[in-house]
């Protein structure tokens, strides 16, 4: 079986765990005024070597810089922007999962956390636009749906 994955040019993969490293570095800088690899390891409950491996990737993506000789870590402007976008994606997905899919808080939060870093900006915008569209307009624009499907959609949307 031949499986193909869609690859986007000029987009390096930011994994779920690497996002947590960005959050840890950001949080430590906000709370302590600095972040070191040992602090990140302690906060995330991972080994120092795991942090070193993650930092190689984050530095190569130009999301994190290490200031020498103190070995303190800071997010770059790109890193801060990426983290802000991911936070925004989380909020959009959380709202979508709770409002449209009627998922409970715990499930909605877990799912949003798992995919927030994968969401493309244009997809996030479309989801936001869809959620901001009055529900009746969304139903009326559903082309090709039979009356029974439209009735079920209304029931799901209006609870």
C-alpha positions as CSV (number, residue, x, y, z in Angstrom):
1,X,0.0,0.0,0.0
2,X,1.4,3.4,-1.0
3,X,0.6,6.2,1.4
4,X,1.3,9.8,0.5
5,X,1.5,12.7,2.9
6,X,0.8,16.2,1.8
7,X,3.9,18.3,2.3
8,X,3.7,22.0,2.1
9,X,6.8,23.8,0.7
10,X,8.6,26.2,3.1
11,X,6.7,25.0,6.1
12,X,8.8,23.1,8.7
13,X,6.9,20.8,10.9
14,X,6.2,22.0,14.4
15,X,5.2,19.1,16.5
16,X,2.8,18.9,19.5
17,X,5.7,18.3,21.9
18,X,7.8,21.2,20.4
19,X,4.9,23.5,21.0
20,X,5.1,22.6,24.7
21,X,8.8,23.5,24.7
22,X,7.9,26.9,23.3
23,X,5.2,27.4,26.0
24,X,7.6,26.3,28.7
25,X,10.3,28.8,27.6
26,X,7.8,31.6,27.3
27,X,6.3,30.8,30.7
28,X,9.7,30.6,32.4
29,X,10.7,33.9,30.9
30,X,7.5,35.5,32.1
31,X,7.7,34.1,35.6
32,X,11.4,34.0,36.4
33,X,12.8,36.5,33.9
34,X,14.9,33.7,32.2
35,X,14.7,30.2,31.0
36,X,17.5,27.6,30.9
37,X,17.3,24.1,29.5
38,X,17.3,22.5,33.0
39,X,14.4,24.7,34.0
40,X,12.5,23.6,30.8
41,X,13.3,19.9,31.6
42,X,12.0,20.3,35.1
43,X,8.8,22.2,34.1
44,X,7.9,19.6,31.4
45,X,9.1,16.5,33.3
46,X,11.5,15.4,30.6
47,X,15.2,14.7,30.5
48,X,17.8,17.4,29.8
49,X,18.9,15.5,26.7
50,X,15.3,15.6,25.4
51,X,15.3,19.4,25.8
52,X,18.7,19.6,24.0
53,X,17.3,17.6,21.0
54,X,14.1,19.8,20.9
55,X,16.2,23.0,21.1
56,X,18.3,21.9,18.0
57,X,15.0,21.8,16.0
58,X,13.5,24.9,17.5
59,X,16.7,26.9,16.9
60,X,16.9,25.6,13.3
61,X,13.4,26.8,12.8
62,X,14.5,30.2,14.2
63,X,11.9,30.1,17.0
64,X,14.3,30.1,19.9
65,X,17.7,31.7,20.5
66,X,20.2,30.8,23.2
67,X,22.1,33.7,24.8
68,X,25.6,32.9,25.7
69,X,27.4,32.6,28.1
70,X,24.5,32.4,30.4
71,X,22.7,29.8,28.2
72,X,19.4,31.5,28.6
73,X,16.6,30.7,26.1
74,X,14.3,33.3,24.5
75,X,11.6,33.0,21.9
76,X,12.4,35.0,18.8
77,X,9.8,37.3,17.3
78,X,8.9,34.4,14.9
79,X,8.6,32.1,17.9
80,X,6.3,34.5,19.7
81,X,4.2,34.9,16.6
82,X,4.0,31.2,16.1
83,X,3.0,30.6,19.7
84,X,0.3,33.4,19.5
85,X,-1.1,31.8,16.3
86,X,-1.2,28.4,18.0
87,X,-3.0,29.9,21.0
88,X,-5.5,31.5,18.7
89,X,-6.0,28.2,16.9
90,X,-6.6,26.5,20.2
91,X,-9.4,29.0,21.1
92,X,-11.0,28.7,17.7
93,X,-10.9,24.9,17.8
94,X,-12.2,24.8,21.4
95,X,-15.1,27.1,20.5
96,X,-15.9,24.9,17.4
97,X,-15.7,21.6,19.3
98,X,-17.9,22.9,22.2
99,X,-20.4,25.0,20.2
100,X,-20.8,23.1,17.0
101,X,-19.9,19.5,17.9
102,X,-21.3,19.8,21.4
103,X,-18.2,18.0,22.9
104,X,-17.8,18.2,26.7
105,X,-15.1,20.5,28.1
106,X,-12.5,17.9,28.7
107,X,-12.8,16.2,25.2
108,X,-12.9,19.6,23.5
109,X,-9.8,20.8,25.3
110,X,-7.8,17.6,24.6
111,X,-8.7,17.6,20.9
112,X,-8.0,21.3,20.4
113,X,-4.6,20.8,22.1
114,X,-3.7,17.9,19.9
115,X,-4.3,19.7,16.6
116,X,-3.9,23.4,17.3
117,X,-0.4,23.4,15.8
118,X,-1.5,21.7,12.6
119,X,-4.2,24.2,11.6
120,X,-3.3,26.4,8.7
121,X,-4.1,30.1,9.0
122,X,-6.6,30.1,6.2
123,X,-8.5,27.1,7.7
124,X,-8.6,28.9,11.1
125,X,-10.1,31.9,9.4
126,X,-12.7,29.9,7.6
127,X,-13.8,28.1,10.8
128,X,-14.0,31.4,12.6
129,X,-16.1,32.9,9.7
130,X,-18.4,29.8,9.8
131,X,-18.9,30.1,13.5
132,X,-19.7,33.8,13.2
133,X,-22.3,33.2,10.5
134,X,-25.8,33.1,12.0
135,X,-26.9,29.5,12.3
136,X,-29.9,29.9,10.0
137,X,-27.7,31.3,7.2
138,X,-25.4,28.3,7.5
139,X,-28.4,26.0,7.2
140,X,-29.9,27.8,4.2
141,X,-26.5,27.7,2.4
142,X,-26.2,23.9,2.8
143,X,-26.8,23.1,-0.8
144,X,-28.2,19.7,-1.9
145,X,-29.4,18.6,1.5
146,X,-32.7,17.0,1.7
147,X,-35.4,18.3,4.1
148,X,-34.7,15.5,6.6
149,X,-31.0,16.3,6.7
150,X,-31.7,20.0,7.1
151,X,-34.1,19.1,10.0
152,X,-31.3,17.1,11.7
153,X,-28.8,19.9,11.2
154,X,-31.2,22.4,12.8
155,X,-31.7,20.1,15.8
156,X,-27.9,19.7,16.2
157,X,-27.2,23.4,15.9
158,X,-30.1,24.6,18.2
159,X,-29.7,21.8,20.7
